[in-house]
Amino acid sequence: MSPDVMPPDSGSRDPAPPALSRRKLGMAGMAAAVAAVCVVVFGLTTRKMADARLGEWAAEQAVPVVAIASPDTRVQKSTLDLPGRLEAYSQAQIYARVSGYLKEWKADIGTPVKAGQVLAEIDAPDLDQQIMQAEAGLASAKANAALAETVLARGKSLIVSGSVSKQDLDQRTADASNKEGLARSAQANLDRMRVLECYKRITAPFDGLVTARATDVGALINAGASGGPALFVVSNTSKLRVYVNVPQNYVPAIKVGTQAELSVPEFPGRTFNAVVESSSRAVDPSSGTTRMQLVVDNSNGELMTGAFATVRLDLPSPENVISVPASALIFDRRGLQVATVDSDNRVVLKPVELARDLGREVEISSGLAASDRIIESPPDGIAAGDEVRIAGEDTGLGAAAARATKRAPPATNRTEVE
């Protein structure tokens, strides 16, 4: 082998590839570490941003959401509906003035009658006998009176001759006066019996309608109201009275002459005109109401006595009025208040005075302005200065919180990263 020619040195070439591989591996590891650090930093930053947005969203959700309304300054026509009872304008319960048996009745329930029309006749044999006795007594009294006058006249003619003393003449005069008085008494008793005889015929006291009959032919009739129910009831139904009990606070607004509308169940959709005729001007302590009487025309006879009715009364409205929902009122130890919202969405409690309660709405006499924003239904425990959110206003925090939650990794991954 020539000394100039040297064999291949396999040992000098083999170590080079391992050194190059270690360098590449080291660079790749560093790159991977940097990437991992970047991922961790990005995840932590994203999570913190999401936590911050969620915290803001949670704080926002803790603020109560309220609905607001502006006070209504329009003059509203208000009415008052009250239950009432229809009654006849004139009603007479007819009892017998003489005892006997009912001979005949000539008017049944629902029959229109005129004043003086015969409703029934009574057979009164006892009264007939009393009349005959009174007539006999009157005849006897008149005869005695005539005899006493004759004796007196004879005494006056004999007093001149002295045949009759002055004392005897005085006695005859007194006896004649006594007998004359007895005759007048007998005449009065007979006249009374004749008057009672007229009551054997029961008549209507006025034009009206027979609304009740509680007797029949052959029934025993006892004179007077203590003998049982009325034989007949006659009612004047050409106009009716309507009685309503008005709450005390509405009484000053309902004057005599106030117009009203009347409705009854048997005529749905129809109303009848009525007018306030009188007021009791007294408050019933048990109910706190005042009884008022209205009158309704019933010349066509459509309305019935004793029927239930609903009376609608028009109430006068004040010129300047502020109406708010009844749900906006707050009652506490400080009195009556209304919760309003200022320009910073903070609660402002304003004391108010109530003018009228109209049911779903109330009228405020003082304490509110037309520009106030009223909380329609204040939540329990609301206080002045509390922050609120107005229903329908979008703050944008909800969408941001949703996006942050979507980007953030699950809670288990966050724990492993930390």
HUNOR-V930426 format. One record per helix or strand. SS is the DSSP state (A for helix, B for strand). FROM is the first residue (numbers start at 1). LEN is the number of residues. If there is no record, write none. Layout:
BEGIN
ss=SS from=FROM len=LEN
ss=SS from=FROM len=LEN
END
This chain:
BEGIN
ss=A from=10 len=53
ss=B from=64 len=3
ss=B from=68 len=3
ss=B from=72 len=1
ss=B from=78 len=17
ss=B from=100 len=6
ss=B from=112 len=2
ss=B from=118 len=6
ss=A from=125 len=34
ss=A from=166 len=33
ss=B from=201 len=3
ss=B from=208 len=6
ss=B from=220 len=2
ss=A from=225 len=3
ss=B from=232 len=16
ss=A from=248 len=6
ss=B from=259 len=5
ss=B from=272 len=13
ss=B from=289 len=9
ss=B from=308 len=8
ss=B from=322 len=4
ss=A from=326 len=3
ss=B from=329 len=4
ss=B from=335 len=7
ss=B from=346 len=6
ss=B from=353 len=5
ss=B from=361 len=6
ss=B from=373 len=3
ss=B from=387 len=4
ss=A from=397 len=11
ss=A from=411 len=7
END
